[in-house]
Amino acid sequence: MVIHEDEDGVVAVGQPSHAWLSGQLARAWGNERFGVVWPWEEVCLGAEQHDVGMAQWDLEPELDPHSGRPRSFMEMSLETHLELWSAAPGRIHAQSRYAALLVAMHGTALYERRDLGTVAPERAGLVRAYLDRQRTLGDELLAELRSDPQTAAAAAADVVARNARLVWTWDSLSLALLLDWTPHEVEGVPTAADPVTLRVDDVPGAPGRLVLEPWPFSAERVVVHCEGRRLADRFDDEEAMRAALARASWSTLRFELVPGNAS
């Protein structure tokens, strides 16, 4: 769950809707400087489904006792997070092997960033075991894709690494929009040449309008949206929170991205 805050309370955005926002960024992506997304459908699907493992959990989220709201993905227990991410690639494997590979690589990248020297040994062991399983799965998917003449070229090491980094970029940008991480920078973003750092920032006096530089899209502006359920109250009972969430009104969150010279 992603918790978007505004003056009226919060909008609880399911992880799949946040990922849908990532998918919209993917489908708008590309120009002469940033190159193209390829293979198009598989990469866009991987971006759009990168949080597929969270879908069921978001239907009945845990209560965060500190906020009185649904527990954000950032406050999940390690054990729950690992369980959901372990299941994620399998949930999309029957639809697309390539998308499953990108999902597995995304989860691996998330956990490779953790400093395991700062956590208890048994918890570090859980993470290392997860990483071992995901790397093995990734190797198996790559071997399968490379043995298939229809997918071999797209499974080349440099192509896969570029696409995994693009999914990371779109995920980061989506979270920056929803969580108001502005100004926010994403480093190592692939282009047609050398990687660049993308910066997203607010437009003063224009809520929901943001500047993105350098500009990675072909259109002169890009509008994306996602959906969540609005919660005005705080709760101290998990079942009451879930019941309120189930009947809460839906809210569409809309964001307009523009280049710096159009802000």
C-alpha positions in Angstrom: 0.0 0.0 0.0 1.2 3.5 -0.9 -0.2 6.2 1.4 -0.7 9.5 -0.5 -1.3 12.4 1.9 -3.2 15.6 1.1 -5.2 18.3 2.9 -8.3 16.0 3.1 -6.5 13.1 4.7 -5.0 10.2 2.8 -5.6 8.2 -0.3 -4.7 4.5 0.1 -3.2 3.5 -3.2 -2.7 -0.2 -3.8 0.7 -1.3 -5.0 -0.8 -2.6 -8.3 -2.2 0.9 -9.0 1.2 2.5 -8.2 2.7 0.0 -10.6 0.0 0.9 -13.2 1.4 4.5 -12.9 4.8 3.1 -13.7 3.4 1.3 -16.7 1.9 4.5 -18.0 5.3 6.2 -17.7 6.8 3.2 -19.6 4.4 3.5 -22.5 5.1 7.3 -22.8 8.8 6.8 -22.6 11.3 7.4 -25.4 12.7 10.0 -27.7 15.9 10.6 -29.7 18.0 11.2 -26.6 16.5 8.4 -24.5 16.1 5.8 -27.2 13.2 3.3 -27.4 11.8 0.7 -25.1 12.4 -2.8 -26.4 10.9 -5.3 -26.4 8.0 -2.9 -26.0 5.1 -5.0 -24.7 7.2 -7.2 -22.4 9.0 -4.3 -20.7 5.8 -2.2 -20.4 4.0 -5.3 -18.9 6.9 -5.8 -16.4 6.7 -2.2 -15.3 3.0 -2.3 -15.0 3.0 -5.6 -13.0 6.2 -5.2 -11.0 4.3 -5.2 -7.7 2.0 -8.1 -8.6 3.0 -9.9 -5.5 1.3 -7.2 -3.4 -2.2 -7.4 -5.0 -3.8 -9.8 -2.6 -2.3 -8.3 0.5 -3.6 -4.9 -0.5 -7.1 -6.2 -0.4 -6.8 -6.7 3.4 -3.9 -4.6 4.6 -2.5 -4.6 8.1 -3.1 -1.7 10.4 -0.2 0.6 11.1 -0.7 1.3 14.9 1.4 4.4 14.7 -0.5 6.2 11.9 -3.9 4.6 12.4 -4.0 3.9 8.7 -3.2 0.9 6.4 0.4 -0.1 6.7 2.6 1.3 4.0 4.9 -1.0 2.1 7.7 0.9 3.8 6.5 -0.3 7.2 5.9 -3.9 6.3 7.7 -6.6 8.3 10.7 -8.1 6.6 9.1 -11.5 6.7 5.9 -10.4 5.0 7.8 -8.4 2.4 10.0 -11.3 1.5 7.1 -13.7 1.3 5.2 -11.4 -1.1 8.2 -10.7 -3.3 9.1 -14.4 -3.4 5.7 -15.1 -5.0 5.7 -12.2 -7.4 7.6 -13.6 -10.4 5.4 -16.7 -10.4 2.2 -14.7 -10.5 3.1 -13.3 -13.9 5.3 -16.1 -15.3 2.3 -17.8 -17.1 1.6 -14.5 -18.9 5.2 -13.5 -19.9 8.5 -15.0 -19.1 10.3 -11.7 -19.9 8.0 -9.7 -17.5 8.6 -12.4 -14.8 12.3 -12.0 -15.3 12.0 -8.2 -14.8 9.9 -8.7 -11.7 12.5 -11.1 -10.2 15.3 -8.7 -11.0 13.4 -5.7 -9.5 12.9 -7.6 -6.2 16.6 -8.6 -6.2 17.7 -5.0 -6.8 15.6 -3.8 -3.9 17.2 -6.3 -1.5 20.7 -5.9 -2.9 20.6 -2.3 -1.6 20.2 -3.4 2.0 23.1 -3.2 4.3 22.9 -6.7 5.8 25.6 -5.8 8.3 23.1 -3.6 10.2 20.5 -6.3 10.8 20.3 -9.3 13.0 22.1 -12.4 11.6 18.9 -14.5 11.3 17.2 -11.7 9.4 20.2 -11.2 7.2 20.1 -14.9 6.5 16.5 -14.6 5.3 17.5 -11.9 2.8 20.5 -13.9 1.5 18.3 -17.0 1.0 15.8 -14.9 -0.9 18.5 -13.4 -3.1 19.9 -16.8 -3.8 16.5 -18.1 -4.9 15.8 -15.1 -7.1 19.1 -15.2 -8.8 18.6 -18.8 -9.5 15.2 -18.1 -10.9 16.6 -15.3 -13.0 19.3 -17.5 -14.4 16.6 -20.1 -15.3 14.4 -17.6 -17.0 17.3 -16.1 -18.9 18.4 -19.6 -20.1 14.8 -20.3 -21.3 14.5 -17.0 -23.1 17.9 -17.3 -24.7 17.1 -20.8 -26.0 14.0 -19.5 -27.8 14.8 -17.8 -31.2 11.8 -15.5 -30.7 13.2 -14.0 -27.4 17.0 -14.6 -27.6 18.0 -11.1 -28.8 15.9 -9.4 -26.1 17.5 -11.6 -23.4 21.1 -10.4 -24.2 22.8 -9.2 -21.0 23.0 -5.6 -22.0 19.4 -5.4 -23.1 18.1 -7.1 -19.9 20.2 -4.8 -17.7 18.9 -1.7 -19.5 15.3 -2.8 -19.1 15.7 -3.7 -15.4 17.1 -0.2 -14.8 14.2 1.3 -16.7 11.7 -0.5 -14.5 13.6 0.8 -11.5 13.4 4.3 -12.9 9.7 4.2 -13.6 9.0 2.7 -10.1 11.1 5.5 -8.5 9.3 8.2 -10.5 5.9 6.8 -9.6 6.7 6.8 -5.9 8.1 10.3 -6.2 4.8 11.5 -7.6 2.6 9.7 -5.0 4.7 10.4 -1.9 5.7 13.9 -2.8 9.4 13.1 -3.0 10.3 16.5 -4.6 12.9 17.5 -5.5 13.9 13.9 -6.3 16.6 12.5 -8.4 17.0 9.1 -10.1 20.6 8.2 -11.0 21.8 5.9 -13.8 18.8 6.3 -16.1 19.5 4.6 -19.5 19.5 6.7 -22.6 20.6 6.1 -26.2 24.1 7.0 -25.1 25.4 7.4 -21.5 23.2 7.1 -18.4 21.9 10.4 -16.9 20.4 11.6 -13.7 16.7 12.5 -13.9 15.3 15.2 -11.6 11.6 15.7 -10.8 10.4 18.9 -9.1 7.2 20.8 -8.2 5.8 23.6 -10.2 5.1 26.3 -7.7 1.4 27.1 -7.4 0.4 24.2 -9.6 -0.5 21.1 -7.5 -0.1 17.9 -9.5 2.1 19.5 -12.1 5.8 18.6 -12.0 8.9 19.3 -14.0 11.1 16.4 -15.3 14.6 17.1 -16.6 16.1 16.0 -18.9 12.9 15.2 -20.8 12.6 11.5 -21.6 9.2 11.5 -23.5 8.3 12.0 -27.1 5.2 14.1 -26.2 5.4 17.7 -25.1 3.7 16.8 -21.8 2.6 13.5 -20.2 -0.4 13.0 -18.0 -0.6 9.9 -15.8 -3.1 8.8 -13.2 -3.9 6.1 -10.7 -6.6 5.3 -8.2 -7.0 4.8 -4.5 -9.5 4.9 -1.7 -9.8 8.0 0.5 -9.6 7.7 4.2 -10.3 10.7 6.5 -10.3 8.8 9.8 -7.6 7.1 11.9 -8.2 3.7 13.4 -7.1 1.6 16.3 -8.7 -1.6 15.2 -7.6 -3.5 12.1 -11.0 -4.9 11.2 -12.6 -1.5 11.5 -9.9 -0.1 9.2 -10.4 -2.8 6.6 -14.2 -2.4 6.7 -13.8 1.4 6.2 -11.3 0.9 3.4 -13.7 -1.5 1.6 -16.5 1.0 1.6 -14.3 4.2 1.1 -14.9 6.4 -1.9 -12.5 6.1 -4.8 -10.2 9.0 -5.7 -8.3 9.4 -9.0 -4.8 11.0 -8.6 -3.7 12.8 -11.7 -0.2 14.1 -12.4 1.0 16.2 -15.3 4.7 16.1 -16.3 6.3 18.8 -18.3 9.8 19.7 -19.4 11.6 22.6 -17.6 11.0 25.1 -20.4 7.2 24.5 -20.2 6.7 24.9 -16.4 
